Amino acid sequence: MLINTITASVLIKAGHNSLRNPITPPVYILQNAAASGVGRLLTQVALDRGVRPIRLVRSHQSLEKLQTVLPGPPAYSTDDSNWKEQVREALGGLRLEVAFDAIGGRAIDDLASVVDDGGTIINYGSLVATRARTFIRSSQIMLRLRASPL
């Protein structure tokens, strides 16, 4: 579990570094695969630092489990056709500048459609079995974090 904790901490740091100054609270993040080990830790690290996570999972079953294991921040299933509207409602008109993607493929496109112009999508995994071609608006940045020797 230690590597997951390190991964979550590095992700939050990368997300923080991508924010434009001045940083004005509250800061929201959007994360998919929120029920995964790294996803749950990312939520906890974000909360510990005063960041407000909005969590996404693929199914209603995962959503119920996540809300039982880690209640609190808003969580939505991407099985719902209106999940993007639900995310926008949770933001209450505030900006969404950072999203974390553990899935890859079309999931990146979905996050890009919700993140505000100039925002950042940080991809740290590829849970999809097939490689989909992804197009992101030119105003958005995608980072791929890779392990590097210390």
C-alpha positions as CSV (number, residue, x, y, z in Angstrom):
1,M,0.0,0.0,0.0
2,L,3.0,2.3,0.4
3,I,3.5,2.8,-3.3
4,N,-0.2,3.8,-3.6
5,T,0.3,6.4,-0.9
6,I,3.4,7.8,-2.7
7,T,1.5,7.8,-6.0
8,A,-1.5,9.7,-4.5
9,S,0.9,12.3,-2.9
10,V,2.8,12.8,-6.1
11,L,-0.5,13.2,-8.0
12,I,-1.8,15.9,-5.6
13,K,1.5,17.7,-5.9
14,A,1.4,17.6,-9.7
15,G,-2.2,18.9,-9.6
16,H,-1.3,21.7,-7.2
17,N,1.6,22.7,-9.5
18,S,-0.7,22.9,-12.5
19,L,-3.0,25.5,-10.9
20,R,-2.9,29.1,-12.0
21,N,-2.0,31.8,-9.5
22,P,-3.5,33.1,-7.5
23,I,-5.0,29.9,-6.1
24,T,-8.3,30.8,-4.5
25,P,-10.1,28.2,-2.4
26,P,-12.2,26.2,-2.7
27,V,-10.2,24.0,-5.1
28,Y,-12.0,21.1,-6.7
29,I,-10.5,18.1,-8.4
30,L,-12.2,15.4,-10.5
31,Q,-11.0,11.9,-10.3
32,N,-12.1,8.7,-12.1
33,A,-11.4,5.2,-10.8
34,A,-12.2,6.7,-7.4
35,A,-12.9,3.3,-5.8
36,S,-9.4,1.9,-6.6
37,G,-6.7,1.9,-4.0
38,V,-4.9,4.9,-5.5
39,G,-8.3,6.6,-6.0
40,R,-9.3,6.2,-2.4
41,L,-5.9,7.5,-1.2
42,L,-6.1,10.4,-3.6
43,T,-9.4,11.4,-2.1
44,Q,-8.0,11.2,1.4
45,V,-4.9,13.2,0.6
46,A,-7.0,15.8,-1.2
47,L,-9.3,16.1,1.8
48,D,-6.3,16.3,4.2
49,R,-5.0,19.3,2.1
50,G,-8.3,21.1,2.0
51,V,-9.1,20.2,-1.6
52,R,-12.6,19.1,-2.6
53,P,-12.7,15.9,-4.6
54,I,-15.5,14.9,-7.0
55,R,-15.3,11.2,-7.5
56,L,-16.2,9.0,-10.5
57,V,-16.7,5.3,-10.7
58,R,-17.9,3.2,-13.6
59,S,-20.9,1.4,-12.1
60,H,-23.7,1.9,-9.6
61,Q,-22.4,-1.1,-7.6
62,S,-19.0,0.6,-7.3
63,L,-20.7,3.8,-6.3
64,E,-22.6,2.2,-3.5
65,K,-19.4,0.4,-2.2
66,L,-17.4,3.6,-2.4
67,Q,-20.0,5.6,-0.5
68,T,-20.0,3.0,2.2
69,V,-16.2,2.7,2.5
70,L,-15.4,6.4,2.1
71,P,-18.5,8.6,2.5
72,G,-18.5,12.3,2.2
73,P,-17.3,13.9,-1.1
74,P,-19.7,13.8,-4.1
75,A,-19.4,10.6,-6.1
76,Y,-21.1,9.7,-9.4
77,S,-21.4,6.7,-11.7
78,T,-20.4,7.2,-15.3
79,D,-23.2,4.7,-16.1
80,D,-25.5,7.6,-15.6
81,S,-26.1,9.5,-18.8
82,N,-26.1,12.8,-16.9
83,W,-23.0,12.4,-14.8
84,K,-21.3,15.4,-16.4
85,E,-24.3,17.6,-15.4
86,Q,-24.1,16.1,-11.9
87,V,-20.4,17.1,-11.7
88,R,-21.2,20.7,-12.8
89,E,-23.9,20.9,-10.2
90,A,-21.5,19.8,-7.5
91,L,-19.1,22.5,-8.5
92,G,-21.8,25.1,-7.9
93,G,-20.5,27.4,-10.7
94,L,-16.8,27.2,-9.5
95,R,-13.9,26.3,-11.8
96,L,-12.6,22.8,-12.3
97,E,-9.0,23.1,-13.3
98,V,-7.6,19.6,-12.5
99,A,-8.7,16.1,-13.2
100,F,-7.0,12.8,-12.5
101,D,-7.4,9.9,-14.9
102,A,-6.5,6.3,-14.2
103,I,-8.4,4.8,-17.1
104,G,-7.1,6.3,-20.4
105,G,-8.8,6.1,-23.7
106,R,-12.3,7.7,-24.0
107,A,-12.3,8.5,-20.3
108,I,-9.8,11.3,-21.0
109,D,-12.2,12.7,-23.6
110,D,-15.0,12.6,-21.0
111,L,-12.9,14.4,-18.4
112,A,-11.7,17.0,-20.9
113,S,-15.4,17.8,-21.6
114,V,-15.9,18.7,-18.0
115,V,-12.6,20.4,-17.1
116,D,-12.6,24.2,-17.7
117,D,-10.6,25.6,-20.6
118,G,-7.0,25.8,-19.6
119,G,-7.3,23.0,-17.1
120,T,-5.1,20.0,-16.6
121,I,-5.7,16.3,-16.9
122,I,-3.2,14.2,-15.2
123,N,-3.1,10.6,-16.5
124,Y,-1.5,8.0,-14.3
125,G,-2.8,4.8,-15.6
126,S,-4.4,2.9,-18.5
127,L,-7.1,0.5,-17.2
128,V,-8.8,0.2,-20.6
129,A,-8.0,-3.0,-22.5
130,T,-8.0,-1.3,-25.9
131,R,-6.0,1.7,-26.9
132,A,-8.4,4.4,-28.1
133,R,-7.2,7.5,-29.9
134,T,-7.8,10.5,-27.7
135,F,-8.3,14.1,-28.8
136,I,-8.1,16.9,-26.3
137,R,-8.9,20.6,-26.8
138,S,-5.7,22.5,-27.5
139,S,-6.3,24.6,-24.4
140,Q,-5.8,21.5,-22.2
141,I,-2.7,19.7,-21.1
142,M,-2.3,16.0,-20.4
143,L,0.6,14.8,-18.3
144,R,1.7,11.2,-18.1
145,L,3.6,10.5,-14.9
146,R,6.2,7.8,-15.3
147,A,8.3,6.2,-12.7
148,S,11.9,7.4,-12.8
149,P,14.9,6.2,-10.8
150,L,15.8,8.4,-7.8
